[in-house]
Amino acid sequence: MLDEMVEKKSDFDVTSKSAFSSENDTFTSRSFAALLAKNNVPASHKRIADNYMIIKKVFKFQACMSRISNVEKSLLEKYDFNILEFTTMKQMYNELSLLQKWSASEDQNLKEVSENILLIRVKELKFLEASSYVSISNEIYNGYIALEQYLKEISKFQSLKTLKPINF
């Protein structure tokens, strides 16, 4: 048994499977995003995701997107969130789960904060895509992948092929 575990450990990827799983038992980050998307997703999150997917299809983020402002950065810091370039995948999943809970809250102020933080996150993601991810210095900080996958999962335009090409 121990020899089998050692053999499996030599070629295992900690992000997708454990030492006790077989080759067929992979659990990827896409699975986490799908689980979050199956949760009660607020309408504001779906609207933001739809806007993101449409803009991505039409403009492809070729225009230079601005960074977040100091006010937006201070809002993130107020709730102990890192900027997107320094957010891990696990932190992003926890943050998205928290934002979903806040959106379902009875407190109107908390709902607005949740929507504003998600808008800031999408703005950061647009900037990263426009700059071809050059501001990301470490492969550990890949929370942007989790955010983009979440937006794809909850959008009604999940597959960009559903949109017809736009000819100008």
Buried (B, 14 or more C-beta within 10 A) or exposed (E): EEEEEEEBEEEBEEEEBEEEEEEEEEEEBEEBBBEBBEEEBBEBBBEBBBBBBBBBBEEEBEEEBEBBEEEBBEBBEEEEBBBBBBBBBEBBBBBBBBBBBBBBEEEEEBBEBBBEBBBBBBBBBBBBBBBEEEBBEEEEBBBBBBBBBBBBBBBEBBEEEEEEEEEE
